[in-house]
């Protein structure tokens, strides 16, 4: 949990230290509340995902998006992954293309010890309307030797 706290703290520092050029152009920091699903090895949904995402504008087309997502195997979330990460997104009209990195930390009341995984790349393609977004996600997990695919629906604030 120390690693998760560190990543949340780094996200907070990034928000405070965002370059002033993005704000000067009339852009503001955005926020998405995301809900989605991710696959395990096939294409059938395996994890329910839930989490916040900040949208920090770097320029008119580029943004930095730090996020923390929970991947739970059921609605009770007795055991789940905490998945912090960050993406750099390019906006082309209403579409976004993003690449970044995530790291999964397994949290379970049934296990003790460190169960974190290596940093994995994340690729995201999205379509954004005024206050919402749908995103298709791919996370290649080298430690597990498969690619986890997903879809997330976000409400912006």
Secondary structure, DSSP 8 states (H G I E B T S, - for coil): -HHHHHHHHHHHHHHHT--HHHHHTT---EEEEEEEEEESSSSSEEEEEEEEEEEEESSSSEEEEEEEEEEESSTT-SEEEEEEEEEEEEEETTEEEEEEEEEEEEEETT--S--B---EEEEEEEEE-SSEEEEEEEEEETTTTEEEEEEEEEEE-
